[in-house]
Amino acid sequence: MAIRVQEAASVRLDEIYRYTRETWGEAQAETYVTGLFAAFEKIETRGVHSRAVPAEFGVEGYFFRYERHFVYWRHLSNGDIGIVTILHERMHQIDRFKEDFFG
């Protein structure tokens, strides 16, 4: 099983890296993004506590919290894990999720 960072999640990772670098410096940006990838790797072994995406999102998937972000993921048809998107805790989750998941 592989971890596949999907397009919307890749865009969000870039945004997170840039914002963190500009606000707290390159070392902190590297640490934060590296931590996100380490959390992705823990999905398969249940090393992160994931919950089902609420029904109002209208999709099958899961999410977990990593520091100030929520990571949304799903099982792909080939058995891999797809990282759908990563949203900051202050973002309007339903609107952004639908935009990233269905867009």
Secondary structure, DSSP 8 states (H G I E B T S, - for coil): --EEE-HHHHHHHHHHHHHHHHHH-HHHHHHHHHHHHHHHHTTTTT-S--EE--GGG-S--EEEEETTEEEEEEE-TTS-EEEEEEEETTS-HHHHHHHHHH-
